[in-house]
Amino acid sequence: MAYTVIWYGRQGIVDKLTFDAEKTAKDYAISMFPTRKGDEGIVSVEVRKDNGTVVFSHAEN
């Protein structure tokens, strides 16, 4: 099953990346959030299954 990491800025979706494993996708989202928040203005990130179910979400103001 594929998992998609979706990065959101204030205007909507900024980027999407696909991973084969949930843990890999979640670890990537957690580790990259501080960097992408500062560099690209990311405000939230989600990890979703193929069927659209959100398995992880993180946001900061």
All heavy atoms as TSV, in Angstrom:
chain	resi	resn	atom	element	x	y	z
A	1	MET	N	N	0.845	-1.180	0.000
A	1	MET	CA	C	0.000	0.000	0.000
A	1	MET	C	C	0.888	1.240	0.000
A	1	MET	O	O	1.886	1.292	0.693
A	1	MET	CB	C	-0.884	-0.014	1.246
A	1	MET	CG	C	-1.765	1.206	1.360
A	1	MET	SD	S	-2.856	1.220	2.797
A	1	MET	CE	C	-3.914	-0.151	2.408
A	2	ALA	N	N	0.499	2.225	-0.754
A	2	ALA	CA	C	1.247	3.484	-0.816
A	2	ALA	C	C	0.675	4.493	0.179
A	2	ALA	O	O	-0.514	4.495	0.475
A	2	ALA	CB	C	1.191	4.053	-2.223
A	3	TYR	N	N	1.568	5.327	0.685
A	3	TYR	CA	C	1.204	6.404	1.608
A	3	TYR	C	C	1.713	7.709	1.028
A	3	TYR	O	O	2.854	7.779	0.569
A	3	TYR	CB	C	1.821	6.159	2.984
A	3	TYR	CG	C	1.230	4.953	3.662
A	3	TYR	CD1	C	1.734	3.694	3.422
A	3	TYR	CD2	C	0.152	5.083	4.522
A	3	TYR	CE1	C	1.179	2.575	4.025
A	3	TYR	CE2	C	-0.414	3.976	5.135
A	3	TYR	CZ	C	0.110	2.726	4.878
A	3	TYR	OH	O	-0.449	1.628	5.477
A	4	THR	N	N	0.871	8.725	1.027
A	4	THR	CA	C	1.233	10.012	0.458
A	4	THR	C	C	1.402	11.047	1.556
A	4	THR	O	O	0.523	11.208	2.405
A	4	THR	CB	C	0.151	10.491	-0.532
A	4	THR	OG1	O	-0.033	9.478	-1.527
A	4	THR	CG2	C	0.561	11.780	-1.204
A	5	VAL	N	N	2.545	11.724	1.525
A	5	VAL	CA	C	2.793	12.841	2.425
A	5	VAL	C	C	2.378	14.097	1.672
A	5	VAL	O	O	2.863	14.352	0.567
A	5	VAL	CB	C	4.282	12.922	2.832
A	5	VAL	CG1	C	4.541	14.163	3.673
A	5	VAL	CG2	C	4.702	11.668	3.589
A	6	ILE	N	N	1.460	14.859	2.244
A	6	ILE	CA	C	0.947	16.061	1.603
A	6	ILE	C	C	1.335	17.266	2.457
A	6	ILE	O	O	0.985	17.343	3.634
A	6	ILE	CB	C	-0.584	16.012	1.437
A	6	ILE	CG1	C	-0.982	14.735	0.691
A	6	ILE	CG2	C	-1.078	17.262	0.706
A	6	ILE	CD1	C	-2.479	14.494	0.651
A	7	TRP	N	N	2.070	18.191	1.845
A	7	TRP	CA	C	2.525	19.414	2.518
A	7	TRP	C	C	1.592	20.554	2.147
A	7	TRP	O	O	1.302	20.763	0.973
A	7	TRP	CB	C	3.943	19.755	2.065
A	7	TRP	CG	C	4.940	18.712	2.429
A	7	TRP	CD1	C	5.401	17.719	1.617
A	7	TRP	CD2	C	5.597	18.542	3.675
A	7	TRP	NE1	N	6.309	16.942	2.295
A	7	TRP	CE2	C	6.451	17.434	3.564
A	7	TRP	CE3	C	5.548	19.219	4.885
A	7	TRP	CZ2	C	7.240	16.994	4.614
A	7	TRP	CZ3	C	6.341	18.778	5.927
A	7	TRP	CH2	C	7.175	17.679	5.788
A	8	TYR	N	N	1.128	21.297	3.166
A	8	TYR	CA	C	0.205	22.403	2.941
A	8	TYR	C	C	0.839	23.734	3.346
A	8	TYR	O	O	1.462	23.839	4.399
A	8	TYR	CB	C	-1.066	22.235	3.777
A	8	TYR	CG	C	-1.900	21.047	3.398
A	8	TYR	CD1	C	-1.731	19.822	4.037
A	8	TYR	CD2	C	-2.869	21.145	2.407
A	8	TYR	CE1	C	-2.505	18.726	3.699
A	8	TYR	CE2	C	-3.646	20.056	2.061
A	8	TYR	CZ	C	-3.459	18.845	2.710
A	8	TYR	OH	O	-4.226	17.767	2.378
A	9	GLY	N	N	0.640	24.743	2.506
A	9	GLY	CA	C	0.980	26.118	2.830
A	9	GLY	C	C	-0.316	26.874	3.086
A	9	GLY	O	O	-1.401	26.293	3.071
A	10	ARG	N	N	-0.236	28.149	3.278
A	10	ARG	CA	C	-1.443	28.951	3.545
A	10	ARG	C	C	-2.403	28.980	2.350
A	10	ARG	O	O	-3.596	29.204	2.519
A	10	ARG	CB	C	-1.053	30.370	3.927
A	10	ARG	CG	C	-0.264	30.417	5.220
A	10	ARG	CD	C	-0.538	31.665	6.016
A	10	ARG	NE	N	0.253	31.689	7.238
A	10	ARG	CZ	C	-0.145	31.156	8.385
A	10	ARG	NH1	N	-1.299	30.551	8.458
A	10	ARG	NH2	N	0.629	31.220	9.447
A	11	GLN	N	N	-1.902	28.746	1.154
A	11	GLN	CA	C	-2.739	28.785	-0.044
A	11	GLN	C	C	-3.181	27.403	-0.519
A	11	GLN	O	O	-3.792	27.291	-1.569
A	11	GLN	CB	C	-1.987	29.499	-1.176
A	11	GLN	CG	C	-1.570	30.911	-0.841
A	11	GLN	CD	C	-2.755	31.818	-0.546
A	11	GLN	OE1	O	-3.766	31.769	-1.225
A	11	GLN	NE2	N	-2.636	32.634	0.489
A	12	GLY	N	N	-2.835	26.336	0.218
A	12	GLY	CA	C	-3.246	24.985	-0.181
A	12	GLY	C	C	-2.056	24.046	-0.308
A	12	GLY	O	O	-1.011	24.264	0.302
A	13	ILE	N	N	-2.228	23.017	-1.129
A	13	ILE	CA	C	-1.207	21.988	-1.286
A	13	ILE	C	C	0.038	22.562	-1.955
A	13	ILE	O	O	-0.055	23.214	-2.993
A	13	ILE	CB	C	-1.742	20.803	-2.104
A	13	ILE	CG1	C	-2.856	20.096	-1.323
A	13	ILE	CG2	C	-0.615	19.816	-2.428
A	13	ILE	CD1	C	-3.569	19.020	-2.102
A	14	VAL	N	N	1.188	22.299	-1.332
A	14	VAL	CA	C	2.469	22.758	-1.856
A	14	VAL	C	C	3.201	21.622	-2.562
A	14	VAL	O	O	3.830	21.817	-3.595
A	14	VAL	CB	C	3.361	23.316	-0.709
A	14	VAL	CG1	C	4.745	23.654	-1.196
A	14	VAL	CG2	C	2.696	24.525	-0.074
A	15	ASP	N	N	3.107	20.402	-1.996
A	15	ASP	CA	C	3.893	19.284	-2.515
A	15	ASP	C	C	3.279	17.968	-2.047
A	15	ASP	O	O	2.630	17.922	-1.009
A	15	ASP	CB	C	5.325	19.406	-1.982
A	15	ASP	CG	C	6.320	18.491	-2.666
A	15	ASP	OD1	O	6.005	17.946	-3.747
A	15	ASP	OD2	O	7.413	18.308	-2.115
A	16	LYS	N	N	3.500	16.895	-2.818
A	16	LYS	CA	C	3.083	15.546	-2.448
A	16	LYS	C	C	4.231	14.593	-2.738
A	16	LYS	O	O	4.888	14.707	-3.773
A	16	LYS	CB	C	1.880	15.087	-3.263
A	16	LYS	CG	C	0.601	15.824	-3.006
A	16	LYS	CD	C	-0.499	15.218	-3.843
A	16	LYS	CE	C	-1.817	15.932	-3.656
A	16	LYS	NZ	N	-2.882	15.328	-4.465
A	17	LEU	N	N	4.457	13.666	-1.817
A	17	LEU	CA	C	5.471	12.632	-1.991
A	17	LEU	C	C	4.859	11.294	-1.599
A	17	LEU	O	O	4.106	11.217	-0.631
A	17	LEU	CB	C	6.694	12.900	-1.110
A	17	LEU	CG	C	7.439	14.194	-1.385
A	17	LEU	CD1	C	8.353	14.542	-0.229
A	17	LEU	CD2	C	8.250	14.039	-2.656
A	18	THR	N	N	5.212	10.227	-2.320
A	18	THR	CA	C	4.659	8.904	-2.050
A	18	THR	C	C	5.726	7.984	-1.471
A	18	THR	O	O	6.872	7.991	-1.925
A	18	THR	CB	C	4.088	8.300	-3.349
A	18	THR	OG1	O	3.117	9.194	-3.879
A	18	THR	CG2	C	3.429	6.959	-3.089
A	19	PHE	N	N	5.319	7.205	-0.471
A	19	PHE	CA	C	6.196	6.239	0.187
A	19	PHE	C	C	5.507	4.878	0.218
A	19	PHE	O	O	4.282	4.799	0.170
A	19	PHE	CB	C	6.491	6.685	1.626
A	19	PHE	CG	C	7.307	7.940	1.713
A	19	PHE	CD1	C	6.693	9.189	1.640
A	19	PHE	CD2	C	8.672	7.890	1.855
A	19	PHE	CE1	C	7.431	10.349	1.715
A	19	PHE	CE2	C	9.425	9.054	1.926
A	19	PHE	CZ	C	8.803	10.286	1.858
A	20	ASP	N	N	6.304	3.813	0.336
A	20	ASP	CA	C	5.761	2.451	0.380
A	20	ASP	C	C	5.293	2.032	1.767
A	20	ASP	O	O	4.465	1.140	1.891
A	20	ASP	CB	C	6.795	1.440	-0.108
A	20	ASP	CG	C	7.101	1.607	-1.591
A	20	ASP	OD1	O	6.210	2.058	-2.336
A	20	ASP	OD2	O	8.232	1.288	-2.003
A	21	ALA	N	N	5.828	2.654	2.818
A	21	ALA	CA	C	5.503	2.239	4.181
A	21	ALA	C	C	5.008	3.422	5.010
A	21	ALA	O	O	5.519	4.538	4.886
A	21	ALA	CB	C	6.728	1.624	4.845
A	22	GLU	N	N	4.039	3.162	5.873
A	22	GLU	CA	C	3.474	4.205	6.723
A	22	GLU	C	C	4.534	4.808	7.646
A	22	GLU	O	O	4.623	6.020	7.789
A	22	GLU	CB	C	2.323	3.647	7.556
A	22	GLU	CG	C	1.681	4.672	8.464
A	22	GLU	CD	C	0.529	4.120	9.267
A	22	GLU	OE1	O	0.083	2.997	9.019
A	22	GLU	OE2	O	0.061	4.840	10.170
A	23	LYS	N	N	5.343	3.958	8.278
A	23	LYS	CA	C	6.354	4.452	9.210
A	23	LYS	C	C	7.357	5.356	8.504
A	23	LYS	O	O	7.730	6.416	9.028
A	23	LYS	CB	C	7.080	3.291	9.887
A	23	LYS	CG	C	8.125	3.769	10.886
A	23	LYS	CD	C	8.733	2.637	11.659
A	23	LYS	CE	C	9.806	2.995	12.633
A	23	LYS	NZ	N	10.128	4.347	12.915
A	24	THR	N	N	7.779	4.989	7.321
A	24	THR	CA	C	8.725	5.807	6.561
A	24	THR	C	C	8.119	7.162	6.234
A	24	THR	O	O	8.770	8.200	6.384
A	24	THR	CB	C	9.143	5.087	5.259
A	24	THR	OG1	O	9.631	3.787	5.594
A	24	THR	CG2	C	10.196	5.856	4.507
A	25	ALA	N	N	6.872	7.168	5.798
A	25	ALA	CA	C	6.191	8.421	5.456
A	25	ALA	C	C	6.035	9.313	6.685
A	25	ALA	O	O	6.317	10.514	6.634
A	25	ALA	CB	C	4.824	8.117	4.846
A	26	LYS	N	N	5.611	8.730	7.791
A	26	LYS	CA	C	5.416	9.499	9.023
A	26	LYS	C	C	6.743	10.048	9.546
A	26	LYS	O	O	6.828	11.222	9.909
A	26	LYS	CB	C	4.754	8.624	10.081
A	26	LYS	CG	C	4.448	9.351	11.360
A	26	LYS	CD	C	3.770	8.429	12.364
A	26	LYS	CE	C	3.603	9.135	13.690
A	26	LYS	NZ	N	3.019	8.279	14.707
A	27	ASP	N	N	7.777	9.205	9.572
A	27	ASP	CA	C	9.094	9.652	10.038
A	27	ASP	C	C	9.627	10.796	9.181
A	27	ASP	O	O	10.202	11.754	9.691
A	27	ASP	CB	C	10.094	8.492	10.045
A	27	ASP	CG	C	9.811	7.472	11.139
A	27	ASP	OD1	O	8.985	7.745	12.033
A	27	ASP	OD2	O	10.421	6.387	11.080
A	28	TYR	N	N	9.422	10.701	7.866
A	28	TYR	CA	C	9.858	11.757	6.961
A	28	TYR	C	C	9.114	13.062	7.254
A	28	TYR	O	O	9.726	14.129	7.352
A	28	TYR	CB	C	9.634	11.338	5.503
A	28	TYR	CG	C	9.956	12.418	4.526
A	28	TYR	CD1	C	11.273	12.711	4.183
A	28	TYR	CD2	C	8.948	13.184	3.941
A	28	TYR	CE1	C	11.572	13.731	3.293
A	28	TYR	CE2	C	9.241	14.197	3.058
A	28	TYR	CZ	C	10.553	14.467	2.739
A	28	TYR	OH	O	10.841	15.483	1.866
A	29	ALA	N	N	7.804	12.972	7.413
A	29	ALA	CA	C	6.994	14.166	7.683
A	29	ALA	C	C	7.425	14.844	8.983
A	29	ALA	O	O	7.584	16.068	9.036
A	29	ALA	CB	C	5.509	13.792	7.739
A	30	ILE	N	N	7.644	14.047	10.019
A	30	ILE	CA	C	8.053	14.598	11.317
A	30	ILE	C	C	9.431	15.244	11.229
A	30	ILE	O	O	9.647	16.346	11.729
A	30	ILE	CB	C	8.039	13.496	12.401
A	30	ILE	CG1	C	6.603	13.072	12.690
A	30	ILE	CG2	C	8.729	13.972	13.674
A	30	ILE	CD1	C	6.491	11.803	13.521
A	31	SER	N	N	10.358	14.569	10.584
A	31	SER	CA	C	11.736	15.078	10.535
A	31	SER	C	C	11.881	16.312	9.644
A	31	SER	O	O	12.690	17.191	9.928
A	31	SER	CB	C	12.698	13.984	10.077
A	31	SER	OG	O	12.493	13.654	8.716
A	32	MET	N	N	11.094	16.401	8.589
A	32	MET	CA	C	11.229	17.502	7.637
A	32	MET	C	C	10.350	18.706	7.950
A	32	MET	O	O	10.563	19.790	7.409
A	32	MET	CB	C	10.923	17.022	6.222
A	32	MET	CG	C	11.968	16.092	5.652
A	32	MET	SD	S	13.617	16.837	5.573
A	32	MET	CE	C	13.343	18.154	4.405
A	33	PHE	N	N	9.356	18.550	8.838
A	33	PHE	CA	C	8.433	19.649	9.101
A	33	PHE	C	C	9.137	20.938	9.528
A	33	PHE	O	O	8.859	22.000	8.945
A	33	PHE	CB	C	7.371	19.254	10.128
A	33	PHE	CG	C	6.297	20.294	10.269
A	33	PHE	CD1	C	5.213	20.301	9.419
A	33	PHE	CD2	C	6.383	21.286	11.234
A	33	PHE	CE1	C	4.228	21.273	9.528
A	33	PHE	CE2	C	5.407	22.264	11.354
A	33	PHE	CZ	C	4.323	22.254	10.490
A	34	PRO	N	N	10.052	20.908	10.508
A	34	PRO	CA	C	10.689	22.168	10.927
A	34	PRO	C	C	11.436	22.876	9.790
A	34	PRO	O	O	11.362	24.100	9.662
A	34	PRO	CB	C	11.662	21.739	12.032
A	34	PRO	CG	C	11.133	20.441	12.523
A	34	PRO	CD	C	10.492	19.786	11.331
A	35	THR	N	N	12.122	22.112	8.970
A	35	THR	CA	C	12.879	22.687	7.852
A	35	THR	C	C	11.945	23.287	6.815
A	35	THR	O	O	12.126	24.426	6.376
A	35	THR	CB	C	13.755	21.611	7.186
A	35	THR	OG1	O	14.648	21.087	8.171
A	35	THR	CG2	C	14.544	22.177	6.017
A	36	ARG	N	N	10.937	22.526	6.418
A	36	ARG	CA	C	10.019	23.013	5.384
A	36	ARG	C	C	9.165	24.164	5.893
A	36	ARG	O	O	8.780	25.046	5.126
A	36	ARG	CB	C	9.165	21.868	4.859
A	36	ARG	CG	C	10.041	20.855	4.103
A	36	ARG	CD	C	9.278	19.964	3.242
A	36	ARG	NE	N	8.816	20.691	2.065
A	36	ARG	CZ	C	8.292	20.086	1.001
A	36	ARG	NH1	N	8.180	18.787	0.966
A	36	ARG	NH2	N	7.873	20.804	-0.018
A	37	LYS	N	N	8.874	24.177	7.191
A	37	LYS	CA	C	8.111	25.284	7.773
A	37	LYS	C	C	8.898	26.580	7.616
A	37	LYS	O	O	8.361	27.598	7.193
A	37	LYS	CB	C	7.830	25.009	9.249
A	37	LYS	CG	C	7.076	26.116	9.934
A	37	LYS	CD	C	6.878	25.821	11.403
A	37	LYS	CE	C	6.230	27.012	12.083
A	37	LYS	NZ	N	6.250	26.907	13.526
A	38	GLY	N	N	10.185	26.536	7.947
A	38	GLY	CA	C	11.021	27.726	7.861
A	38	GLY	C	C	11.349	28.126	6.439
A	38	GLY	O	O	11.289	29.302	6.084
A	39	ASP	N	N	11.685	27.166	5.594
A	39	ASP	CA	C	12.131	27.455	4.231
A	39	ASP	C	C	10.991	27.761	3.260
A	39	ASP	O	O	11.135	28.568	2.360
A	39	ASP	CB	C	12.937	26.282	3.663
A	39	ASP	CG	C	14.264	26.080	4.374
A	39	ASP	OD1	O	14.657	26.953	5.176
A	39	ASP	OD2	O	14.895	25.034	4.144
A	40	GLU	N	N	9.859	27.069	3.431
A	40	GLU	CA	C	8.792	27.152	2.429
A	40	GLU	C	C	7.463	27.650	2.966
A	40	GLU	O	O	6.486	27.713	2.224
A	40	GLU	CB	C	8.592	25.767	1.801
A	40	GLU	CG	C	9.850	25.242	1.131
A	40	GLU	CD	C	9.699	23.792	0.732
A	40	GLU	OE1	O	8.647	23.434	0.166
A	40	GLU	OE2	O	10.636	23.014	0.978
A	41	GLY	N	N	7.398	27.965	4.240
A	41	GLY	CA	C	6.147	28.450	4.809
A	41	GLY	C	C	5.082	27.381	4.984
A	41	GLY	O	O	3.890	27.668	4.976
A	42	ILE	N	N	5.504	26.132	5.147
A	42	ILE	CA	C	4.565	25.032	5.356
A	42	ILE	C	C	3.837	25.248	6.685
A	42	ILE	O	O	4.448	25.608	7.685
A	42	ILE	CB	C	5.319	23.681	5.374
A	42	ILE	CG1	C	5.950	23.387	3.998
A	42	ILE	CG2	C	4.427	22.540	5.830
A	42	ILE	CD1	C	4.963	23.218	2.862
A	43	VAL	N	N	2.511	25.027	6.689
A	43	VAL	CA	C	1.739	25.193	7.912
A	43	VAL	C	C	1.213	23.867	8.455
A	43	VAL	O	O	0.874	23.775	9.631
A	43	VAL	CB	C	0.575	26.196	7.735
A	43	VAL	CG1	C	1.112	27.584	7.452
A	43	VAL	CG2	C	-0.384	25.741	6.662
A	44	SER	N	N	1.130	22.836	7.596
A	44	SER	CA	C	0.694	21.526	8.073
A	44	SER	C	C	1.140	20.436	7.105
A	44	SER	O	O	1.497	20.698	5.963
A	44	SER	CB	C	-0.829	21.468	8.250
A	44	SER	OG	O	-1.483	21.571	7.008
A	45	VAL	N	N	1.090	19.199	7.621
A	45	VAL	CA	C	1.455	18.034	6.816
A	45	VAL	C	C	0.522	16.891	7.193
A	45	VAL	O	O	0.084	16.785	8.336
A	45	VAL	CB	C	2.943	17.638	7.025
A	45	VAL	CG1	C	3.225	17.233	8.455
A	45	VAL	CG2	C	3.379	16.559	6.044
A	46	GLU	N	N	0.170	16.067	6.215
A	46	GLU	CA	C	-0.653	14.887	6.437
A	46	GLU	C	C	-0.002	13.687	5.770
A	46	GLU	O	O	0.667	13.823	4.748
A	46	GLU	CB	C	-2.042	15.036	5.815
A	46	GLU	CG	C	-2.929	16.029	6.469
A	46	GLU	CD	C	-4.275	16.129	5.779
A	46	GLU	OE1	O	-4.404	15.761	4.595
A	46	GLU	OE2	O	-5.198	16.593	6.446
A	47	VAL	N	N	-0.256	12.505	6.338
A	47	VAL	CA	C	0.080	11.247	5.680
A	47	VAL	C	C	-1.248	10.549	5.429
A	47	VAL	O	O	-2.049	10.378	6.356
A	47	VAL	CB	C	1.005	10.366	6.549
A	47	VAL	CG1	C	1.255	9.031	5.864
A	47	VAL	CG2	C	2.321	11.077	6.830
A	48	ARG	N	N	-1.477	10.165	4.180
A	48	ARG	CA	C	-2.739	9.520	3.810
A	48	ARG	C	C	-2.489	8.175	3.135
A	48	ARG	O	O	-1.537	8.021	2.387
A	48	ARG	CB	C	-3.532	10.388	2.831
A	48	ARG	CG	C	-4.043	11.659	3.436
A	48	ARG	CD	C	-4.834	12.456	2.401
A	48	ARG	NE	N	-5.360	13.666	2.976
A	48	ARG	CZ	C	-6.656	13.874	3.208
A	48	ARG	NH1	N	-7.525	12.951	2.884
A	48	ARG	NH2	N	-7.051	14.997	3.748
A	49	LYS	N	N	-3.407	7.235	3.378
A	49	LYS	CA	C	-3.409	5.957	2.671
A	49	LYS	C	C	-3.929	6.184	1.258
A	49	LYS	O	O	-4.489	7.241	0.950
A	49	LYS	CB	C	-4.348	4.958	3.358
A	49	LYS	CG	C	-3.903	4.479	4.699
A	49	LYS	CD	C	-4.931	3.465	5.194
A	49	LYS	CE	C	-4.614	2.947	6.562
A	49	LYS	NZ	N	-5.619	1.979	7.017
A	50	ASP	N	N	-3.809	5.154	0.420
A	50	ASP	CA	C	-4.338	5.215	-0.951
A	50	ASP	C	C	-5.814	5.587	-1.000
A	50	ASP	O	O	-6.258	6.274	-1.908
A	50	ASP	CB	C	-4.172	3.868	-1.656
A	50	ASP	CG	C	-2.771	3.648	-2.188
A	50	ASP	OD1	O	-2.031	4.634	-2.340
A	50	ASP	OD2	O	-2.423	2.498	-2.461
A	51	ASN	N	N	-6.583	5.122	-0.008
A	51	ASN	CA	C	-8.030	5.368	-0.020
A	51	ASN	C	C	-8.406	6.748	0.531
A	51	ASN	O	O	-9.570	7.072	0.651
A	51	ASN	CB	C	-8.770	4.271	0.748
A	51	ASN	CG	C	-8.473	4.255	2.232
A	51	ASN	OD1	O	-7.783	5.134	2.756
A	51	ASN	ND2	N	-8.981	3.247	2.920
A	52	GLY	N	N	-7.390	7.553	0.907
A	52	GLY	CA	C	-7.641	8.904	1.384
A	52	GLY	C	C	-7.712	9.058	2.897
A	52	GLY	O	O	-7.801	10.167	3.406
A	53	THR	N	N	-7.679	7.951	3.623
A	53	THR	CA	C	-7.723	8.004	5.078
A	53	THR	C	C	-6.472	8.658	5.633
A	53	THR	O	O	-5.359	8.281	5.281
A	53	THR	CB	C	-7.844	6.580	5.665
A	53	THR	OG1	O	-9.003	5.952	5.134
A	53	THR	CG2	C	-7.939	6.616	7.191
A	54	VAL	N	N	-6.645	9.658	6.504
A	54	VAL	CA	C	-5.511	10.325	7.128
A	54	VAL	C	C	-5.010	9.445	8.274
A	54	VAL	O	O	-5.777	9.111	9.177
A	54	VAL	CB	C	-5.906	11.723	7.658
A	54	VAL	CG1	C	-4.739	12.373	8.399
A	54	VAL	CG2	C	-6.378	12.611	6.524
A	55	VAL	N	N	-3.717	9.091	8.240
A	55	VAL	CA	C	-3.128	8.273	9.304
A	55	VAL	C	C	-2.220	9.084	10.215
A	55	VAL	O	O	-1.853	8.642	11.295
A	55	VAL	CB	C	-2.380	7.041	8.733
A	55	VAL	CG1	C	-3.351	6.105	8.056
A	55	VAL	CG2	C	-1.259	7.455	7.797
A	56	PHE	N	N	-1.852	10.296	9.779
A	56	PHE	CA	C	-1.030	11.192	10.589
A	56	PHE	C	C	-1.251	12.612	10.109
A	56	PHE	O	O	-1.398	12.866	8.915
A	56	PHE	CB	C	0.464	10.834	10.437
A	56	PHE	CG	C	1.373	11.813	11.129
A	56	PHE	CD1	C	1.545	11.773	12.504
A	56	PHE	CD2	C	2.062	12.779	10.405
A	56	PHE	CE1	C	2.373	12.691	13.140
A	56	PHE	CE2	C	2.884	13.686	11.031
A	56	PHE	CZ	C	3.054	13.645	12.402
A	57	SER	N	N	-1.282	13.551	11.060
A	57	SER	CA	C	-1.459	14.944	10.725
A	57	SER	C	C	-0.707	15.793	11.752
A	57	SER	O	O	-0.691	15.467	12.936
A	57	SER	CB	C	-2.940	15.301	10.747
A	57	SER	OG	O	-3.134	16.669	10.500
A	58	HIS	N	N	-0.092	16.868	11.275
A	58	HIS	CA	C	0.609	17.790	12.176
A	58	HIS	C	C	0.479	19.201	11.631
A	58	HIS	O	O	0.610	19.411	10.420
A	58	HIS	CB	C	2.086	17.421	12.289
A	58	HIS	CG	C	2.856	18.341	13.192
A	58	HIS	ND1	N	2.739	18.292	14.557
A	58	HIS	CD2	C	3.703	19.343	12.904
A	58	HIS	CE1	C	3.526	19.234	15.083
A	58	HIS	NE2	N	4.110	19.879	14.097
A	59	ALA	N	N	0.212	20.149	12.516
A	59	ALA	CA	C	0.097	21.556	12.104
A	59	ALA	C	C	0.634	22.455	13.198
A	59	ALA	O	O	0.603	22.104	14.374
A	59	ALA	CB	C	-1.363	21.909	11.834
A	60	GLU	N	N	1.155	23.603	12.789
A	60	GLU	CA	C	1.609	24.636	13.715
A	60	GLU	C	C	1.212	25.985	13.153
A	60	GLU	O	O	1.151	26.169	11.945
A	60	GLU	CB	C	3.126	24.593	13.882
A	60	GLU	CG	C	3.617	23.411	14.661
A	60	GLU	CD	C	5.109	23.455	14.895
A	60	GLU	OE1	O	5.733	24.498	14.687
A	60	GLU	OE2	O	5.653	22.420	15.291
A	61	ASN	N	N	0.962	26.932	14.036
A	61	ASN	CA	C	0.617	28.297	13.607
A	61	ASN	C	C	1.842	29.065	13.229
A	61	ASN	O	O	2.888	28.940	13.677
A	61	ASN	CB	C	-0.127	29.037	14.716
A	61	ASN	CG	C	-1.491	28.425	14.922
A	61	ASN	OD1	O	-2.047	27.852	14.012
A	61	ASN	ND2	N	-2.010	28.554	16.113
